[in-house]
Amino acid sequence: MLIIPIKEGEHIDRALKRYKRKFDRTGAKRQLQMRKQYNKPSILRRAQVQKAHYIQSIRDAENI
């Protein structure tokens, strides 16, 4: 549970903005999206390998 203290005279819009920023940083939304649907471990591993290959190709291109 996130607790956002509201300061005296602070607008609710500013407090909501702080809440949203803090919520995004916790990664709760990302975790909810991942748990929404089951993914097989082989598919997760394949995605990791593809991401690593992509990042490595970018780094190789920078070094040339």
BAFI-3210 file (N, C-alpha, C; in Angstrom, 3 decimals, decimal comma, padded with zeros to 6 digits):
// residues 64
n [1|2|3|4|5|6|7|8|9|10|11|12|13|14|15|16|17|18|19|20|21|22|23|24|25|26|27|28|29|30|31|32|33|34|35|36|37|38|39|40|41|42|43|44|45|46|47|48|49|50|51|52|53|54|55|56|57|58|59|60|61|62|63|64]
n.u [000,843|000,595|001,542|000,923|001,829|-000,003|000,764|000,259|-001,985|-001,485|-002,199|-004,593|-004,114|-001,354|-000,585|-001,731|-000,189|002,319|001,645|001,074|003,608|005,130|003,804|004,352|007,119|007,332|006,714|004,422|002,279|003,380|003,928|001,342|000,347|001,992|001,174|-001,374|-001,788|-000,803|002,479|004,503|007,523|009,466|008,843|009,251|012,009|012,910|012,214|013,942|016,414|016,180|016,030|018,555|020,164|019,417|020,273|023,003|023,623|023,212|025,218|027,459|027,273|027,766|030,429|031,783]
n.v [-001,172|002,141|005,160|008,501|011,416|014,375|017,697|020,764|022,928|021,954|021,167|018,805|017,671|017,744|015,998|013,636|013,296|012,764|010,364|008,689|008,639|007,393|004,958|003,929|003,578|001,510|-000,753|-002,223|-002,175|-003,268|-005,816|-006,748|-006,872|-008,857|-011,074|-011,405|-013,132|-016,458|-017,434|-019,701|-021,128|-021,608|-019,804|-017,376|-017,550|-017,584|-014,999|-013,536|-014,293|-013,272|-010,541|-010,120|-010,719|-008,662|-006,365|-006,888|-006,749|-004,044|-002,927|-003,981|-002,675|-000,050|-000,173|-000,472]
n.w [000,000|-000,873|000,600|000,561|001,849|002,243|001,933|003,753|002,237|-000,296|-003,673|-004,903|-007,361|-007,646|-005,628|-006,593|-008,867|-007,711|-006,464|-008,677|-009,911|-007,936|-007,838|-010,387|-010,176|-008,350|-009,758|-009,738|-011,533|-013,857|-012,924|-012,417|-015,021|-016,063|-014,585|-015,421|-017,515|-018,109|-018,919|-020,610|-019,318|-021,286|-023,281|-021,985|-021,565|-024,209|-024,985|-023,364|-024,446|-027,032|-026,468|-025,329|-027,526|-029,268|-027,837|-027,742|-030,465|-030,929|-029,319|-030,603|-033,038|-032,253|-031,543|-033,869]
ca.u [000,000|001,369|001,056|001,422|001,399|-000,374|001,224|-000,730|-002,182|-001,059|-003,296|-004,802|-003,499|000,072|-000,489|-002,020|000,989|003,318|001,171|001,265|005,036|005,575|003,202|005,118|008,454|007,277|006,614|003,212|001,481|004,065|003,750|-000,047|000,214|002,661|000,393|-002,699|-001,827|000,304|003,425|005,346|008,913|010,250|008,558|009,950|013,442|013,128|012,142|015,181|017,497|015,994|016,390|020,011|020,723|019,159|021,161|024,369|023,797|023,339|026,547|028,431|027,188|028,404|031,869|032,379]
ca.v [000,000|003,371|006,267|009,784|012,489|015,626|018,842|021,819|023,831|021,336|020,802|017,362|017,256|017,517|014,777|012,532|013,126|012,075|008,994|007,961|008,456|006,394|003,696|003,451|003,168|000,241|-001,848|-002,997|-002,268|-004,218|-007,140|-007,135|-007,234|-010,137|-012,132|-011,462|-014,292|-017,379|-017,644|-020,856|-020,751|-021,621|-018,555|-016,313|-017,708|-017,171|-013,535|-013,042|-014,510|-012,323|-009,213|-010,096|-010,676|-007,317|-005,432|-007,166|-006,236|-002,590|-002,639|-004,291|-001,616|001,127|-000,368|-000,507]
ca.w [000,000|-000,976|001,423|000,076|002,755|001,570|002,708|003,987|001,109|-001,555|-004,565|-005,036|-008,622|-007,400|-004,825|-007,506|-009,725|-006,900|-006,268|-009,935|-010,109|-006,965|-008,260|-011,542|-009,749|-007,609|-010,716|-009,451|-012,752|-014,728|-012,334|-012,651|-016,423|-016,272|-013,948|-016,033|-018,398|-017,859|-020,010|-020,382|-019,066|-022,521|-023,998|-021,253|-021,840|-025,596|-025,010|-022,773|-025,403|-028,130|-025,970|-025,187|-028,879|-029,771|-027,140|-028,178|-031,827|-030,837|-028,792|-031,643|-034,047|-031,707|-031,467|-035,219]
c.u [000,893|000,727|001,738|000,942|001,122|000,003|000,121|-000,802|-001,773|-002,282|-003,376|-004,170|-002,023|000,291|-000,768|-000,843|002,101|002,935|001,423|002,736|005,568|005,046|003,965|006,488|008,445|007,200|005,378|002,372|002,069|003,857|002,322|-000,258|000,866|001,837|-000,982|-002,856|-000,600|001,165|004,300|006,782|009,762|010,044|009,254|011,440|013,767|013,113|013,415|016,343|017,404|016,395|017,902|020,684|020,571|020,117|022,606|024,616|023,938|024,724|027,636|028,446|027,854|029,924|032,549|032,752]
c.v [001,240|004,462|007,537|010,865|013,765|016,784|019,892|022,754|023,253|020,942|019,294|016,844|016,930|016,236|013,548|012,246|012,403|010,617|008,155|007,668|007,364|005,016|003,103|002,927|001,846|-000,947|-002,697|-003,188|-003,295|-005,645|-007,634|-007,574|-008,586|-011,294|-012,307|-012,719|-015,155|-017,506|-018,828|-020,401|-020,731|-020,333|-017,380|-016,343|-017,245|-015,647|-012,926|-013,173|-013,518|-010,911|-009,079|-009,997|-009,280|-006,307|-005,634|-006,634|-004,719|-002,204|-002,921|-003,191|-000,337|001,024|-000,363|000,878]
c.w [000,000|-000,126|000,936|001,046|001,964|002,485|002,805|002,777|-000,239|-002,381|-004,710|-006,327|-008,433|-006,597|-005,696|-008,419|-008,972|-006,691|-007,525|-010,186|-009,176|-007,347|-009,440|-011,129|-008,990|-008,548|-010,516|-010,712|-013,714|-014,237|-012,537|-014,097|-016,709|-015,703|-014,567|-016,886|-018,129|-019,107|-019,652|-020,153|-020,334|-023,319|-023,315|-021,543|-023,265|-025,710|-024,424|-023,741|-026,554|-027,697|-025,844|-026,552|-029,474|-029,146|-027,575|-029,585|-031,831|-030,339|-029,819|-032,710|-033,545|-031,712|-032,838|-035,673]
res [m|l|i|i|p|i|k|e|g|e|h|i|d|r|a|l|k|r|y|k|r|k|f|d|r|t|g|a|k|r|q|l|q|m|r|k|q|y|n|k|p|s|i|l|r|r|a|q|v|q|k|a|h|y|i|q|s|i|r|d|a|e|n|i]
***
